[in-house]
Amino acid sequence: MSNKADGLNREADAVVVRAGQVFEKWRRVPVPERAALVRALRDVIAANKEALADQITAEVGKIRAESLGEVQEVIDIADFACGLGRRIGGVTMPSERPEHAMLEQWHPMGPVLVITAFNFPMAVWSWNAMPALVCGNPVIWKPSGKSTACARAIHALCAPVLEKAGFADLLQIQAGRGAQVGPGLIADPRIPVVSFTGSTETGRLVSTAVAARFGRCILELGGNNAAVVLADADLDLALRAILFGAVGTAGQRCTTTRRLIVHRDVRDALVSRLVAAYGQLRIGDPTRPETHVGPLIDAAAVDHMMAALDQAKAEGGQVLCGGARLAHLGPRYASPAIVEMPAQSALVQRETFAPILYVLVVDSLDAAIAANNGVPQGLSSALFTANLRAAERFRDACGADCGIVNVNVGTSGAEVGGAFGGEKDTGGGREAGSDCWKNYMRRQTSTVNYGSDLPLAQGIRFDLP
């Protein structure tokens, strides 16, 4: 492999060296055997699901039910990756030359760097790590400095399994401040694949650095997701989906519902019910089973939320409920807010990573699609309607421009069987299910001549005199 990147510290360099060494062994292991080791990792994680969920709740403040759901997501993607062990492969293609066979093969890339955010401190790592392992690659994990304990907890469970199998360095952690560790790893030519989850601004820097060395990037960046509710929607269904989408994980999911685009005919009925539902939310200790909303990640996140609310008011927005600091619970607590905004608002063009739901009123499906698409981000979107034509228009090539488009399902959350990711300022990356395993492999086209002649492609003749 190439030399290390400039500025990489000694500890990080040692991690990359170990990853390169174990890659030379791991790439030679048959794919079904790789999947068997992932199965062993899956089993130890499943056996410790409760303890891992406790760690997530303790460190990042997710309510217990969501923490358990996140660990289950790790288990589910490991199951998916195990299935890849029997079906990774290319295609055969007809050759235009007689007695020739053409086929596509897939080979491991090398060490994969996974940089994750705090809000899913285990799941997003697993989306990358489990398929990458089955594909033949070691994984270096740079977790958020706000969720390092979560990373160490799940790694500590995996380490003995890997050591017993003779592949101790397949999974490594490189912790530390992002500004100190991240740039050197991102620029390192010995790391062919970088998966980054975080802000659009940082994603631009990551993408530029990786592209400069012709590496491969998987980017999961900002989301500014909208739920569109038409006049014929089932409001009971829409209410439940929007409520969880807007306040789940205290509004700190990349798929959080941040904009409610509602038809004027049902605006009053839906918004009044949402305001009433917000009034019934139980906010507090995330370890208590009755809690709906726990704390934000830190006090700075609450400050950011309050600044956004001040801007909303300055732009003519009306706070319909919530938006207060809950100092009696601690500096990390705030009540989720609903804010009705004018049609033209600079604030709703950006992602506010906090539990604020902006309400926008429209008069038609066309106006709703234009509003949904009229932001720089393109991660997740949802339409609530009983009209088949409206649903298909929302999903077609001229409809919602997001990577995830749902009908009568909220914006928040996704099953691991489908590819996860978005377009525009969301970065275009895809992780988890479908054919995302191709992110971690290189494609090779191979032609075999099993005859005695050497015909050239396109009928070219090159005969010697």
C-alpha positions in Angstrom: 0.0 0.0 0.0 1.0 3.7 -0.4 2.7 5.7 2.3 0.8 7.3 5.1 -0.8 10.7 4.8 1.1 13.7 6.1 0.1 14.7 9.6 -1.1 11.3 10.7 0.0 10.7 14.3 1.9 7.7 15.5 -1.1 6.0 17.2 -3.4 6.4 14.1 -0.6 5.3 11.8 -0.2 2.1 13.9 -4.0 1.4 13.5 -3.8 1.8 9.7 -0.7 -0.5 9.5 -2.5 -3.2 11.6 -5.6 -2.9 9.4 -3.5 -3.3 6.2 -1.8 -6.4 7.7 -5.0 -8.1 8.7 -6.5 -7.3 5.3 -3.9 -9.5 3.6 -5.1 -12.4 5.7 -8.8 -11.7 5.7 -9.2 -11.1 2.0 -8.1 -14.8 1.5 -10.9 -16.2 3.7 -13.8 -17.6 1.7 -16.8 -15.3 1.9 -19.1 -17.8 3.7 -16.5 -18.2 6.4 -16.3 -14.4 6.8 -20.1 -14.4 7.2 -19.8 -17.1 9.9 -17.5 -14.8 11.9 -20.0 -12.0 11.5 -22.6 -14.4 12.8 -20.5 -14.9 15.9 -20.3 -11.1 16.4 -24.1 -10.9 15.9 -24.7 -13.5 18.6 -22.5 -11.8 21.3 -24.2 -8.5 20.6 -27.7 -10.0 20.8 -26.7 -11.7 24.1 -25.8 -8.3 25.5 -28.6 -6.2 24.0 -29.9 -4.8 27.3 -26.4 -3.7 28.5 -25.6 -2.0 25.2 -28.9 -0.2 25.2 -28.2 1.0 28.8 -24.9 2.4 27.5 -26.6 4.3 24.7 -29.2 5.8 27.1 -26.5 6.7 29.6 -24.2 8.4 27.2 -26.4 10.1 24.6 -29.8 10.3 26.3 -32.0 8.2 24.1 -35.1 6.8 25.8 -34.8 3.2 26.6 -37.1 2.0 23.8 -35.1 3.8 21.2 -31.8 2.5 22.6 -33.1 -1.1 22.5 -34.3 -0.4 18.9 -30.8 0.8 17.9 -29.1 -2.3 19.2 -31.7 -4.4 17.4 -30.8 -2.6 14.2 -27.2 -3.7 14.8 -28.4 -7.3 15.1 -30.6 -7.0 12.0 -27.8 -5.6 9.8 -25.5 -8.4 11.0 -28.2 -10.9 9.9 -28.4 -9.2 6.5 -24.6 -9.3 6.2 -24.6 -13.0 7.0 -26.9 -13.6 4.1 -24.5 -11.8 1.8 -22.0 -14.5 2.5 -24.0 -16.8 0.1 -25.0 -14.3 -2.5 -22.3 -11.8 -3.2 -21.4 -12.0 -6.9 -21.4 -10.5 -10.3 -23.2 -11.3 -13.5 -22.2 -13.1 -16.7 -22.5 -11.3 -20.0 -22.7 -12.6 -23.6 -19.5 -12.0 -25.6 -19.6 -10.9 -29.2 -16.6 -13.2 -29.9 -17.0 -16.9 -30.3 -15.7 -19.2 -27.6 -15.3 -16.3 -25.2 -16.9 -15.9 -21.8 -17.4 -12.5 -20.0 -18.1 -12.2 -16.3 -18.1 -9.6 -13.5 -16.2 -10.3 -10.3 -16.1 -8.4 -7.0 -13.0 -8.1 -4.8 -12.3 -6.5 -1.4 -11.1 -2.9 -1.3 -9.0 -2.7 1.8 -9.4 -0.9 5.2 -12.6 1.0 5.5 -12.8 4.2 7.7 -16.2 4.7 9.4 -16.8 8.1 11.0 -20.0 8.3 12.9 -22.1 10.9 14.7 -23.4 10.8 18.2 -27.1 10.2 17.5 -26.8 6.6 16.4 -23.6 5.7 18.3 -23.7 2.0 17.3 -26.1 1.4 14.4 -24.4 3.5 11.7 -21.1 1.9 12.4 -22.8 -1.5 12.0 -24.4 -0.5 8.7 -20.9 -0.2 7.3 -18.9 -2.7 9.5 -21.0 -5.8 9.0 -21.2 -5.7 5.2 -17.6 -4.5 4.9 -16.4 -7.5 7.0 -18.3 -10.0 4.8 -16.9 -8.3 1.7 -13.3 -8.9 3.0 -12.3 -5.6 4.5 -11.1 -4.5 8.0 -12.8 -1.5 9.6 -11.4 1.5 11.5 -14.0 3.3 13.5 -13.7 7.0 14.4 -16.7 7.6 16.7 -18.0 10.9 17.8 -16.3 12.3 20.8 -19.7 12.6 22.4 -20.4 8.8 22.2 -17.0 7.2 22.6 -18.1 5.0 25.5 -20.8 3.4 23.3 -18.2 2.6 20.7 -15.9 1.0 23.2 -18.7 -1.0 24.8 -19.7 -2.8 21.6 -16.0 -3.2 20.5 -15.2 -4.8 23.9 -17.8 -7.5 23.1 -16.5 -8.1 19.6 -12.8 -8.2 20.5 -12.7 -11.7 22.1 -14.6 -13.2 19.2 -12.2 -11.8 16.7 -9.1 -12.8 18.8 -10.3 -16.3 19.1 -10.7 -16.5 15.3 -7.2 -15.1 14.8 -8.3 -11.7 13.4 -7.9 -9.4 16.3 -7.4 -6.3 14.2 -10.4 -6.6 11.9 -12.3 -4.0 14.0 -10.3 -1.1 15.5 -11.3 2.2 17.1 -9.3 5.4 16.6 -10.9 7.8 19.1 -9.9 11.4 19.8 -10.9 14.9 18.7 -12.1 14.9 15.1 -10.0 17.9 14.1 -6.9 16.1 15.5 -7.4 12.6 14.2 -9.9 12.8 11.3 -8.0 14.8 8.6 -5.0 12.5 8.7 -7.1 9.3 8.4 -9.3 10.8 5.7 -6.3 11.8 3.5 -4.5 8.5 4.0 -4.2 6.6 0.7 -4.0 3.3 2.5 -7.7 3.7 3.3 -9.6 3.2 0.0 -13.1 3.8 1.5 -14.3 6.5 3.9 -17.9 6.5 5.2 -18.8 9.8 6.9 -21.9 10.7 8.8 -22.3 14.3 9.9 -22.9 17.8 8.8 -23.0 18.9 5.1 -20.3 21.4 5.8 -17.8 18.8 7.1 -18.9 16.4 4.5 -17.8 18.8 1.8 -14.3 18.8 3.3 -14.2 15.0 3.6 -15.4 14.5 0.1 -12.8 16.9 -1.3 -9.9 15.3 0.6 -10.9 11.7 -0.4 -11.5 12.7 -4.0 -8.0 14.3 -4.2 -6.5 10.9 -3.7 -9.1 9.1 -5.8 -10.6 7.3 -2.8 -14.2 6.3 -2.4 -16.6 8.2 -0.2 -20.0 7.3 1.3 -21.6 10.4 2.6 -24.6 10.6 4.9 -25.1 14.3 5.6 -27.8 16.8 6.5 -31.5 16.0 6.4 -34.4 18.6 6.3 -37.2 16.1 6.0 -40.8 16.9 5.2 -44.1 15.2 5.9 -46.7 16.2 3.3 -50.4 15.8 4.5 -53.1 16.2 1.8 -56.7 16.9 2.4 -57.8 13.3 2.0 -55.2 11.9 4.4 -55.9 9.6 7.4 -55.2 12.2 10.1 -55.0 9.6 12.9 -52.2 7.8 11.0 -50.5 11.0 10.0 -50.6 12.3 13.6 -48.8 9.3 15.0 -46.1 9.3 12.3 -45.4 13.0 12.5 -45.3 13.0 16.3 -42.7 10.3 16.5 -40.8 11.7 13.5 -40.6 15.1 15.0 -39.7 14.4 18.7 -38.1 10.9 18.5 -34.4 11.1 19.7 -35.2 14.6 20.9 -35.3 15.7 17.2 -31.7 14.6 16.7 -32.1 12.0 13.9 -31.0 12.7 10.4 -34.5 11.5 9.3 -36.3 13.7 11.9 -39.5 15.3 10.5 -38.5 19.0 10.4 -41.1 20.3 8.1 -44.9 19.7 8.1 -46.3 20.7 4.7 -50.1 20.5 5.2 -53.0 21.2 2.9 -55.0 24.3 3.9 -58.2 22.3 4.2 -56.9 20.1 7.0 -54.4 22.5 8.6 -56.6 23.4 11.6 -57.7 19.9 12.3 -54.2 18.4 12.1 -52.2 21.2 13.8 -54.7 21.5 16.7 -54.3 17.7 17.4 -50.6 17.9 17.1 -50.4 20.7 19.6 -52.6 18.7 22.0 -50.4 15.7 21.5 -47.2 17.7 22.3 -48.9 18.8 25.5 -49.1 15.2 26.6 -45.4 14.4 25.9 -43.6 13.2 29.0 -40.1 14.7 29.0 -37.5 13.7 31.5 -35.3 10.8 32.6 -34.6 8.6 29.5 -34.2 5.5 31.7 -37.8 5.7 32.9 -40.2 3.6 30.7 -42.9 6.3 30.6 -40.6 9.0 29.1 -41.2 10.0 25.5 -38.5 12.6 25.1 -35.1 12.6 26.8 -32.4 15.3 26.8 -30.5 16.8 23.9 -26.9 15.8 23.5 -25.5 18.8 25.4 -26.3 22.3 26.6 -24.9 23.7 23.4 -27.6 21.9 21.4 -30.3 23.6 23.5 -28.6 26.9 22.9 -28.7 26.2 19.2 -32.4 25.3 19.4 -33.2 28.6 21.2 -31.3 30.6 18.6 -33.3 28.9 15.8 -36.6 29.8 17.6 -35.5 33.4 17.9 -34.7 33.5 14.2 -38.1 31.9 13.4 -39.9 34.7 15.3 -37.8 37.3 13.5 -38.9 35.8 10.2 -42.5 36.1 11.1 -43.0 32.6 12.5 -45.5 31.8 15.2 -44.6 29.4 18.0 -47.7 27.3 18.5 -46.3 25.3 21.5 -43.2 24.3 23.3 -39.7 25.7 22.7 -38.9 26.4 26.4 -35.8 25.5 28.3 -36.6 23.0 31.0 -33.9 24.1 33.5 -35.6 22.1 36.4 -34.7 18.9 34.5 -31.1 20.0 33.6 -29.2 22.1 31.1 -29.8 19.6 28.3 -33.6 19.6 28.3 -36.1 21.6 26.2 -39.7 21.1 25.2 -40.3 20.2 21.6 -41.7 23.1 19.6 -44.2 23.5 16.7 -43.7 26.8 14.7 -45.8 27.9 11.9 -43.7 29.7 9.3 -44.4 32.0 6.3 -44.0 30.4 2.9 -40.7 32.1 2.2 -38.3 31.5 5.1 -34.6 31.3 5.1 -34.7 29.3 8.4 -36.5 26.3 6.9 -33.9 26.0 4.2 -31.4 24.6 6.7 -31.5 21.7 9.1 -32.1 22.6 12.7 -30.8 19.6 14.6 -33.3 20.0 17.4 -37.0 19.1 18.1 -38.6 21.9 16.1 -41.3 21.2 13.6 -41.9 23.9 11.1 -45.5 24.1 9.7 -46.0 25.3 6.1 -49.5 25.5 4.5 -50.1 24.7 0.8 -53.1 24.5 -1.5 -52.2 21.6 -3.8 -50.1 18.6 -4.4 -47.9 20.5 -6.9 -47.2 23.2 -4.3 -46.4 20.5 -1.7 -43.9 18.8 -4.0 -42.3 22.1 -4.8 -42.0 22.9 -1.1 -40.7 19.4 -0.3 -38.0 19.8 -3.0 -37.3 23.4 -2.4 -34.5 22.9 0.1 -30.8 22.0 -0.4 -31.1 18.6 1.4 -32.7 15.5 0.0 -32.8 12.6 2.6 -36.3 11.5 3.6 -39.8 12.6 2.7 -43.3 11.3 3.4 -46.8 11.8 1.9 -50.0 11.1 3.7 -52.9 10.5 1.3 -55.6 8.0 0.3 -55.3 8.9 -3.3 -53.3 6.4 -5.4 -52.6 8.9 -8.2 -51.2 11.4 -5.7 -49.0 8.7 -4.1 -47.6 7.7 -7.4 -47.0 11.3 -8.5 -45.1 11.9 -5.3 -42.9 8.8 -5.9 -42.3 9.3 -9.6 -39.4 11.0 -11.4 -41.0 14.4 -11.1 -42.1 13.9 -7.5 -40.1 14.0 -4.3 -36.3 14.3 -4.9 -35.2 12.5 -1.8 -33.3 9.2 -1.4 -36.1 7.9 0.8 -39.7 8.5 -0.3 -42.6 7.1 1.8 -46.3 7.0 1.5 -48.4 6.8 4.7 -45.2 6.1 6.6 -43.3 8.8 8.5 -39.9 10.2 7.5 -38.1 8.8 10.6 -36.4 5.4 10.7 -35.7 2.8 8.0 -35.5 -0.9 7.7 -32.0 -2.3 7.1 -33.1 -4.2 4.0 -33.3 -1.0 1.9 -30.5 1.3 1.0 -30.3 4.3 3.3 -29.2 7.7 2.1 -30.2 10.9 0.3 -29.5 13.3 -2.6 -28.3 16.9 -3.0 -26.7 18.2 0.1 -27.3 14.9 1.9 -24.3 13.6 -0.1 -25.6 10.9 -2.3 -24.4 8.0 -0.1 -26.1 4.7 0.5 -25.6 2.4 3.4 -27.2 -0.7 5.0 -29.3 -3.0 2.7 -30.0 -3.6 -1.0 -26.8 -3.7 -3.0 -24.8 -1.4 -0.7 -22.2 -4.1 -0.2 -20.8 -2.8 -3.5 -19.5 0.2 -1.7 -16.8 -2.0 0.0 -15.7 -3.9 -3.1 -14.1 -3.2 -6.4 -15.6 -4.4 -9.7 -13.6 -6.4 -12.1 -14.7 -7.4 -15.6 -13.0 -10.6 -16.9 -13.0 -12.2 -20.3 -11.8 -15.8 -20.9 -11.0 -17.1 -24.3 -11.4 -20.9 -24.3 -10.9 -21.3 -28.0 -7.8 -21.5 -30.2 -8.4 -18.3 -32.2 -7.9 -14.7 -31.1 -10.8 -12.6 -32.6 -10.7 -8.9 -31.7 -13.6 -7.0 -30.3 -15.8 -4.9 -32.6 -14.7 -7.1 -35.5 -11.3 -5.3 -35.8 -8.7 -7.2 -37.9 -5.0 -6.9 -37.3 -3.4 -9.6 -39.4 0.3 -9.8 -39.9 1.5 -9.9 -43.6 
